[in-house]
Structure formats: C-alpha cells, structure tokens
Amino acid sequence: MAYQCINYEKKDKVAKITLNAPPLNWLTISMMKEINEALLDVKKDATLKLLVFDHAGEKAFSSGVDVADHTDDKVEEMIEVFHRMFRLMLELDVVTVALVNGVSLGGGCELMSFCDIVVASEKSRIGQPEIAVGVFPPIAAAWFTHIIGLKKTMELLLTGKMISAAEAEKIGLVNAVFPVATFKEDVDKFLGEFLNKSRPVLVWTKRTILAAKGQPFAEGLRAAEIMYLDGVMKTEDAKEGIGAFMEKRKAVWKDK
C-alpha cells in the first residue's frame, strides 16, 4: 500500500518503520493503521532479522496518540487500532528495536517500551504524562511492571513525570544511551551485533525468553529445554556454529 504517515522499507534483512509526521510524530488513527499494515508484512517475511522503529525529525520519536482521537466518537476505534499494534508485535519472531532521538511520550513511550531493544540519545526525554489530562496509559499499566517493576511503574504512571534517557537506562526502560553527535554511527554499530547472528537462532532465542518470562523457574526451564532440543538444535546454523567453534573458524550462517 502507499503510505502517507510512515515510511516503510526493507533492506539487508532489516525492516524499518519511520514515523513520518514531524515535529511531534503524533500517533493518529491513520498512522497507526499504516503501522499495522507494515507489521502484517513484517510478520510474513521470514528473511528479516530486525524490525526498527525510527522517526523523522529531531524533536520527537513520538509525543503520543493524538489527543484529538480521544473524543467520544473516536476513542473506541483509537483503542482498537492502537492496541492492535501491540497484539501484532507479540506475534513477531523478528527482533524489534526502537531508536529514540528526542522525546518519547505517552503512546510513543508505550510503543518504544514494547520493542525488544531500545536505543536512545542523551537528549531524549521519556514519560507517560496521561494522568495530567485525566486518563491513564493502558499498555504501560499492563506492561511496565514486567520490565521496570511495580514501584517505578507506580511512580512514572501516577506522577506523569518525564525522565532522562540516562535514568530510563538505569531502571531498565532503555538498553543503551549514545551521544547525539554520534548517534547514527553508534546505532549502526550496536545493531551490527544482532545482524551478524543467525536469523533462526535469534528467533528461537527470542521465543524462549518470552516463553519463560513470568514462569516459575522449573516451568521456564522446561520450556527452554524443549525449544533448545526441538527448535534451535534442529537448525543448520546450530550445527554450523558448533562445528565452526570446534574447527576454530568463523561461522558462515545460512539462516536455516
């Protein structure tokens, strides 16, 4: 489809969705519908290693869901379209990455935080300010305790305050923080650490982490054992990686 609110491209086993409504990149219903279409395409593409969410402009990753879409006549559609993004992301095997070089607020923060990996620049400011306008963020309320714990979730959602990228990294909301001046170069180097790995091994590792998350240890371990023996060890790349290590050579991945 022709996209008006986002840019969507695939190159070198990386899909990129760029929020393209600067300066604030509001998540309108129209933009979110386009994101969902792109996510459906990502889901069916078995060649991809990464899905990257980026943003146009230097001010905001996204300032959140458009306030105009919260009115009585639009709110139900907005919630359905917005939450569909996260339901689709749950179904993706590909590693998801958010690149944040500006503010990431409200629904933008929720989208960012739902990615497997988040990389931010030092100038970035992050928060869930919904309580200040008389609502709360459903995704963050359901998700943040899994990644930053109950106390920090309570603090951020009940105060609506913004925090720095450095503090977000400290509490586990962000993986890495890079200087603004070298952000692109640092991001490329960081993403290279994923791209030089086998796709099926990335997939089985992500599946296992998510399957074990929140389980009692014994149950999580059993799930990991099954995926190890019946999943990753059945791939050609597992055999190649083990063989290459024993032969003291660099593995050549077939992504099979």
C-alpha positions as CSV (number, residue, x, y, z in Angstrom):
1,M,0.0,0.0,0.0
2,A,1.0,3.6,-0.4
3,Y,1.9,5.1,3.0
4,Q,1.2,8.7,3.9
5,C,2.1,8.9,7.6
6,I,5.0,6.5,7.8
7,N,7.9,5.4,5.7
8,Y,8.4,1.6,5.4
9,E,11.4,-0.1,3.8
10,K,13.2,-3.4,3.9
11,K,16.9,-3.7,3.1
12,D,19.6,-6.2,4.1
13,K,17.3,-8.2,6.3
14,V,16.1,-5.2,8.2
15,A,12.6,-3.7,8.1
16,K,12.3,-0.1,9.1
17,I,9.1,1.8,10.1
18,T,9.8,5.5,10.3
19,L,7.1,7.7,12.0
20,N,6.9,10.5,9.5
21,A,4.8,13.3,10.9
22,P,7.4,15.7,12.4
23,P,7.9,17.6,14.5
24,L,6.0,15.6,17.1
25,N,5.0,12.4,15.2
26,W,1.6,12.1,16.8
27,L,0.2,8.6,16.6
28,T,-3.0,9.3,14.7
29,I,-5.5,6.6,13.8
30,S,-4.4,6.9,10.2
31,M,-0.7,6.5,11.1
32,M,-1.4,3.5,13.4
33,K,-3.4,1.8,10.7
34,E,-0.4,2.2,8.4
35,I,1.9,0.8,11.1
36,N,-0.4,-2.2,11.4
37,E,-0.3,-2.9,7.7
38,A,3.5,-2.7,7.8
39,L,3.6,-5.1,10.8
40,L,1.5,-7.6,8.9
41,D,4.1,-7.5,6.1
42,V,6.9,-8.0,8.6
43,K,5.1,-11.0,10.2
44,K,5.0,-12.9,6.9
45,D,8.6,-12.1,5.8
46,A,10.8,-15.0,7.0
47,T,14.0,-13.3,5.9
48,L,14.1,-10.4,8.3
49,K,16.4,-10.2,11.4
50,L,15.3,-6.9,12.7
51,L,12.4,-4.5,12.7
52,V,13.5,-1.0,13.5
53,F,11.1,1.8,14.6
54,D,12.7,5.2,13.7
55,H,11.3,8.7,13.5
56,A,11.5,11.7,11.2
57,G,12.7,15.0,12.7
58,E,14.9,15.7,15.7
59,K,12.4,16.7,18.3
60,A,10.3,13.6,19.0
61,F,10.2,9.8,18.5
62,S,6.5,10.4,19.2
63,S,4.6,12.6,21.5
64,G,1.9,10.0,21.8
65,V,-1.5,9.2,20.5
66,D,-3.2,12.3,19.0
67,V,-5.4,13.9,21.7
68,A,-8.0,14.6,19.0
69,D,-8.5,10.9,18.7
70,H,-9.6,10.6,22.3
71,T,-13.0,12.1,21.8
72,D,-16.2,10.1,22.4
73,D,-16.8,9.5,18.7
74,K,-13.2,8.2,18.1
75,V,-11.9,6.7,21.3
76,E,-13.1,3.1,20.7
77,E,-11.6,3.0,17.2
78,M,-8.4,4.6,18.5
79,I,-8.0,2.0,21.3
80,E,-8.7,-0.9,18.9
81,V,-6.2,0.3,16.3
82,F,-3.6,1.3,18.9
83,H,-3.7,-1.9,20.8
84,R,-3.7,-3.9,17.6
85,M,-0.1,-2.7,17.1
86,F,0.9,-4.4,20.3
87,R,-1.0,-7.6,19.6
88,L,0.7,-7.8,16.2
89,M,4.1,-7.1,17.8
90,L,3.5,-10.0,20.2
91,E,3.3,-12.3,17.2
92,L,6.6,-11.3,15.6
93,D,9.6,-13.5,15.7
94,V,11.9,-10.8,14.4
95,V,13.8,-8.7,17.0
96,T,12.2,-5.3,17.4
97,V,14.3,-2.1,18.1
98,A,13.2,1.5,18.8
99,L,15.6,4.4,18.0
100,V,14.8,7.4,20.1
101,N,16.5,10.7,19.4
102,G,14.1,13.2,21.1
103,V,11.0,13.0,23.4
104,S,9.1,9.7,23.7
105,L,5.8,10.3,25.5
106,G,2.5,8.6,26.1
107,G,1.7,6.2,23.3
108,G,5.1,6.8,21.8
109,C,6.7,5.7,25.0
110,E,4.5,2.6,25.1
111,L,5.4,1.7,21.5
112,M,9.1,2.3,22.4
113,S,9.0,0.2,25.5
114,F,7.2,-2.7,23.8
115,C,10.2,-3.2,21.5
116,D,12.7,-5.8,22.5
117,I,15.6,-3.3,22.4
118,V,15.5,0.5,22.9
119,V,18.4,2.8,22.0
120,A,18.2,6.5,22.9
121,S,20.3,9.6,22.6
122,E,21.4,11.6,25.6
123,K,19.0,14.4,24.8
124,S,15.9,12.1,24.9
125,R,13.2,12.6,27.5
126,I,10.8,9.8,28.2
127,G,7.5,9.6,30.1
128,Q,3.8,8.7,30.4
129,P,2.0,12.1,31.1
130,E,-1.5,10.8,30.6
131,I,-2.6,11.3,34.2
132,A,-2.2,15.1,33.8
133,V,-5.0,15.1,31.2
134,G,-7.3,12.8,33.2
135,V,-6.6,9.3,31.7
136,F,-4.1,6.5,32.1
137,P,-1.9,4.6,29.6
138,P,-3.4,1.0,29.3
139,I,-0.4,-0.6,27.6
140,A,2.1,0.9,30.1
141,A,-0.2,-0.1,33.0
142,A,-0.2,-3.7,31.7
143,W,3.4,-3.9,30.6
144,F,5.7,-1.7,32.6
145,T,5.7,-3.9,35.7
146,H,7.2,-6.7,33.6
147,I,10.2,-4.6,32.7
148,I,10.8,-2.0,35.4
149,G,8.9,-3.4,38.4
150,L,5.9,-2.3,40.4
151,K,7.5,0.7,42.3
152,K,8.9,2.5,39.2
153,T,5.7,1.8,37.3
154,M,3.6,3.4,40.1
155,E,5.9,6.4,40.2
156,L,6.0,7.1,36.5
157,L,2.3,6.5,35.7
158,L,0.9,8.2,38.9
159,T,3.1,11.3,38.6
160,G,3.3,11.6,34.8
161,K,6.8,13.0,35.1
162,M,9.4,12.8,32.3
163,I,12.8,11.2,32.9
164,S,16.1,11.4,31.1
165,A,17.5,8.7,28.8
166,A,20.1,8.0,31.5
167,E,17.5,7.4,34.2
168,A,15.5,5.3,31.7
169,E,18.5,3.2,31.1
170,K,19.2,2.9,34.8
171,I,15.7,1.5,35.5
172,G,15.7,-0.9,32.5
173,L,13.4,1.0,30.2
174,V,16.3,1.7,27.7
175,N,19.1,-0.6,26.7
176,A,21.8,1.9,25.6
177,V,22.3,5.7,25.5
178,F,24.5,7.3,23.0
179,P,25.7,10.9,22.4
180,V,23.6,13.0,19.9
181,A,26.7,13.8,17.8
182,T,27.5,10.2,17.1
183,F,24.0,8.7,17.4
184,K,23.7,7.2,13.9
185,E,27.2,5.7,14.0
186,D,26.7,4.3,17.4
187,V,23.3,2.8,16.4
188,D,24.8,1.2,13.3
189,K,27.5,-0.4,15.4
190,F,25.0,-1.5,18.0
191,L,22.6,-3.1,15.5
192,G,25.5,-4.9,13.9
193,E,25.7,-7.1,16.9
194,F,22.4,-8.5,16.0
195,L,22.8,-8.6,12.3
196,N,25.9,-10.7,12.4
197,K,24.0,-13.5,14.1
198,S,22.0,-16.4,12.6
199,R,18.3,-15.5,12.0
200,P,16.8,-18.8,13.2
201,V,19.0,-18.7,16.3
202,L,17.8,-15.1,17.0
203,V,14.2,-16.3,16.5
204,W,14.5,-19.3,18.8
205,T,16.3,-17.3,21.5
206,K,13.6,-14.6,21.5
207,R,10.8,-17.2,21.6
208,T,12.4,-18.9,24.5
209,I,12.9,-15.7,26.5
210,L,9.3,-14.8,26.1
211,A,8.0,-18.3,26.8
212,A,10.0,-18.5,30.1
213,K,9.1,-14.9,31.2
214,G,7.0,-14.9,34.3
215,Q,7.0,-18.7,34.7
216,P,8.2,-20.4,37.8
217,F,11.9,-21.4,37.2
218,A,11.2,-25.1,36.7
219,E,8.5,-24.5,34.1
220,G,10.5,-21.8,32.3
221,L,13.5,-24.2,32.2
222,R,11.4,-27.0,30.8
223,A,10.1,-24.7,28.1
224,A,13.7,-23.6,27.3
225,E,14.8,-27.3,27.1
226,I,12.1,-28.1,24.6
227,M,12.9,-25.2,22.4
228,Y,16.6,-25.9,22.6
229,L,16.4,-29.6,21.7
230,D,13.4,-29.5,19.3
231,G,14.0,-26.0,18.0
232,V,17.4,-24.4,17.7
233,M,19.3,-27.7,17.7
234,K,17.4,-28.8,14.6
235,T,18.6,-25.8,12.6
236,E,21.5,-26.0,10.1
237,D,23.0,-22.9,11.7
238,A,23.3,-24.5,15.1
239,K,25.3,-27.3,13.6
240,E,27.4,-24.8,11.6
241,G,28.1,-22.7,14.7
242,I,29.2,-25.6,16.9
243,G,31.3,-27.0,14.0
244,A,32.9,-23.7,13.4
245,F,33.8,-23.3,17.0
246,M,35.4,-26.7,17.2
247,E,37.3,-26.1,14.0
248,K,38.4,-22.7,15.1
249,R,37.0,-20.8,12.2
250,K,34.3,-18.1,11.6
251,A,30.8,-19.5,11.2
252,V,29.1,-18.9,7.9
253,W,25.4,-18.6,8.6
254,K,22.8,-20.0,6.1
255,D,19.9,-18.6,8.1
256,K,18.4,-22.0,8.0
